[in-house]
Amino acid sequence: MGNREDLLAGARRVIMERGVAKATAREIAAAAGVSLAAIGYHFGSKDRLVTEALGEALGSAIGDAMQELIEEGAGAPLLTGFTQLWNAMPAVFADNHEAMLASLENIVRIVRVPEARAQLGDQLSAASNDLAANMRAAHPQLDQAQAAAIGRMYFALVQGLAVLWLLNPDEVVADGDHLAEAVRVLAGD
């Protein structure tokens, strides 16, 4: 790995151990085995490094899990795959608990910093587009606009349900069956 990748890995380790607010640039550089100046060289700031490290780690873990669940629903009716995916998400959240906490902590910081919001905006669009591409691959009958709409809805649902799960992991606010029933009612079925 190069310094950039070492810094991303070091940032993730320190953040998972100490949280976003308590992670210092010095600790991250030490965990990565690089100089403090490497953070500025590769990322411009510790905040930018933290945002990228968390975006990659959490986006990959949850995104990969969602991709697998979408692929499992390939060939099934869309609403069946939808139900199965959202019934499986609490387990995905449980597997990513610490990273989700760190990400939530980072979101509060990002909301207050316009430059960080712009950086995160790019990552959010990419996540939604990835979900749309996964849907289109699993369900080729969907056109581009349909897959994009589903990708945006899945992204909004995962964000909201993840926060609700963090608040109370023992109570599923809305599982796949509840969500599918809501979709059926809204569609007039």
N, C-alpha and C positions, 0 to 999 in steps of 0.2 A: 504494500500500500504506500501511497505517497503522503506527503504532509496534509494535503487537503482531506483525504479519506481518513487519515489518523485523527485529525481534528474533529471530524463528524462523529467518529466512533467514540473518541474521548469525551466529547460534549454529551453524547447520549448516556455514557456511563455515569458521569458526574451528575447530570440532571436526574437520572433515575435514583441515585443515592441521596442527593441533597435537595432536589427541587430546583425549579428555574430561578427563583428569587435568591437562593443561597449559593448557586453555582457561580464561582468567580472565573474570570478569564485565566488567571494564574493556575487554578486547579485544572481547568480544561486543558491548558497547554501541557501541564505536568502529566495528566492522564494520557495525553496523546504522544508524549515523548518528544515534543517539539518546543521551539522557543515561543515566548509570548508574542513576539513580533509576527509570527506566522499567522496568527488569527487576523491581524490587520491586513497582511499581504493577500491572504486567500479569500477573506470574507468582508473586510472593511471594518467590521465591528463584531463584538461578542454577541450582540443581539441578533445580527443577521445570521451568524453561525448557529445560534440556538434555534432560530426559526427554521432554518434549513434542516438541521439535524432532526428536530422533532417532526417536521413535515415528512421527511423521508422515512423515518422509522415507523411512525404511526400510520402514515399513508400506505406504506408497503404492507405492513402487517394486516391492517383491516382491509385494505384494498385487495390484497391477495386472497384473504379469506372470502371476501364477497365475490371475487372472480370465481373461485372454486364452487361456491354455492350457486352462482348464476349458471355455471357450466353443468352442475348437477341437474338443473331444471331444464336443460336443453331438450327439446322434443316434447316436453309436457306443455299443457295449456299455460299461457302466461300467468294467469292468476294462481295456478297451482305452484309454479316456481316462485312467485312473489310470496306466497304464504310460507313455503318451506324456508326461503331465505330469511324472512323476518322472524320465524320461529327459532332459527339457529343463531341469531345475532347475540342474544345474551351470553352464550358460551364464548363467542368471539370477544365480546366486551370483557368478560372475566379473564380471558387469556392476555388481555392488553391493559389491564387495570392501571398499573403504574404509569405507563406511557400516556394513557388518556388523562390521568390527573396532571401530569406535566404539561400536556398539550393545552388543557383547560387553563392552567396557570399562565401559560405563554399567551393564550388568546387575550387575556386581560391586559397584558403588557402591550400586545400588538395593537389593540383598539386605541390605545393612547398615543401611538407613534405613527404618523401618516406614512413615513417611508416603509415601515414594517408592514402596514396594511397593504401597501402596493405589492410588496414581495409576496405576501400571503395570498393576495388576489390571484396571482398567476398560478399558485399551487392549487387553489380551489377550482379554478377553471379546468386545470389538467385532471383533477380527480373526477369531476363530473363527466368530462370527455372520456376518461378511461372506463367509467361505468357504462356509458353509452356504447362504446366499442365492444365491451364484454357482452352487453345485451344483444347487440347486432350479430356478434359471432354465434351466440347460443340460439338466437331466434332470427334467422336470415329473412323471415317474412316481414320483419320490421323495416320501415324505410328510415332514412337518416333522421328526419324530424321526430319520428316516434321514438326511436332509440335515444335521441338527445333529451326528449321530454322525460322519459323514464329514468335516464341517468341523473338528471337534475332532481327529480323526485326522490330517488334512492339516496342521493347525497344529502338532501335536506332531512330525510328521515333518519339517516344514520347519525347525523350531527345531533339532532334533537333527542333521539332515543338514547344515544351515548351519554348525554348530560343527565337525562332522567335516570338512567341506570346507575351512574356514579352517585347520584343523590340517594338512591335507595335500591341497591342491587338485589334485595330480597323480594322486591315487588316489580313484576313486569307490568309496566303501564299500558303497553299495547303490544301484543304479539302478532304474529303473522295472521292468525285466524281473525283477530279483531280488525286488523288493518284491511284484510281482504273483504270482510263484511262491510266495512265502511266504503270501500271502493265499489262493491256491488250495489250498495244503496245509492251512492252518488251517480252511478251509471244507469240507475233505474231498473236494474235486474231483479 
